[in-house]
Amino acid sequence: MSEETPSAAAAAEAGPVEAARTGGEAVRPATPATAEAQPTGERATAGERLSAIYDIPVQLAAVLGKTSMPVNQLLRLGRGAVVELDRKVGEPIDIYVNNRLVARGEVLIVDDHLGITMTEIIKSDS
């Protein structure tokens, strides 16, 4: 029979997690530290929990329509050329955030700029 050191025996009795040893000493697993300790009795609101991501930039694209053409036709395009798209006048445009379709909407004129209004939110499959 082999004799175990006191620390190894105590670790073996404490359970499989505590039984992991380095040089005969029991090793406790690391516990994740909390980013911010909440005072007792207080809970963070959803807005406070999400405030860390509010300043992350995202790319928004409003797609009026699409088409495909061979390169030789593309090279012949010049000033004043008209490219026909796959959408009809009055159809909603696609609104993408970070290349993911999130909504459909309409084009507006806001002062001297183009704008969009979302008329339909697309639910994600994932």
C-alpha positions, -999 to 999 in steps of 0.1 A, spaced: 0 0 0 12 35 -8 10 63 16 -5 96 5 7 130 17 -18 147 39 -26 174 13 -31 148 -14 -54 127 8 -74 158 17 -78 167 -19 -89 132 -29 -115 132 -1 -128 166 -13 -139 153 -47 -127 150 -82 -122 187 -88 -102 191 -57 -82 159 -64 -63 176 -92 -28 179 -78 4 198 -87 34 187 -67 11 170 -40 -9 202 -34 -46 205 -42 -55 229 -70 -88 247 -70 -103 257 -103 -103 293 -112 -136 311 -109 -147 338 -133 -144 372 -118 -173 395 -122 -167 427 -142 -184 449 -117 -197 439 -84 -234 449 -79 -242 463 -44 -265 441 -24 -301 446 -33 -295 465 -66 -300 450 -100 -287 465 -133 -313 475 -158 -312 462 -193 -299 496 -205 -271 495 -180 -261 460 -190 -260 469 -227 -243 503 -223 -209 486 -230 -219 479 -266 -236 511 -275 -205 527 -290 -196 497 -313 -199 508 -349 -220 488 -373 -224 492 -411 -259 499 -424 -267 495 -461 -300 503 -478 -302 483 -511 -325 498 -537 -321 467 -560 -296 444 -576 -286 432 -611 -260 412 -627 -242 417 -660 -211 405 -678 -178 424 -673 -178 436 -709 -212 452 -705 -200 468 -672 -170 483 -689 -192 499 -716 -212 518 -690 -206 555 -691 -220 588 -678 -258 588 -682 -260 550 -686 -292 535 -670 -288 502 -652 -321 484 -646 -325 468 -612 -347 439 -600 -371 461 -581 -401 480 -592 -410 515 -582 -427 515 -548 -414 481 -537 -397 481 -503 -359 483 -502 -337 459 -482 -319 472 -451 -288 453 -440 -268 457 -408 -233 442 -410 -244 423 -442 -274 407 -425 -309 415 -437 -327 431 -407 -356 451 -422 -374 464 -453 -383 500 -458 -390 530 -479 -367 558 -492 -375 593 -479 -361 628 -486 -350 644 -454 -340 681 -461 -314 677 -489 -305 641 -480 -319 607 -487 -332 587 -457 -350 555 -450 -379 544 -428 -383 508 -416 -416 494 -425 -410 457 -417 -385 441 -392 -371 408 -404 -368 381 -377 -335 363 -377 -335 325 -382 -305 320 -358 
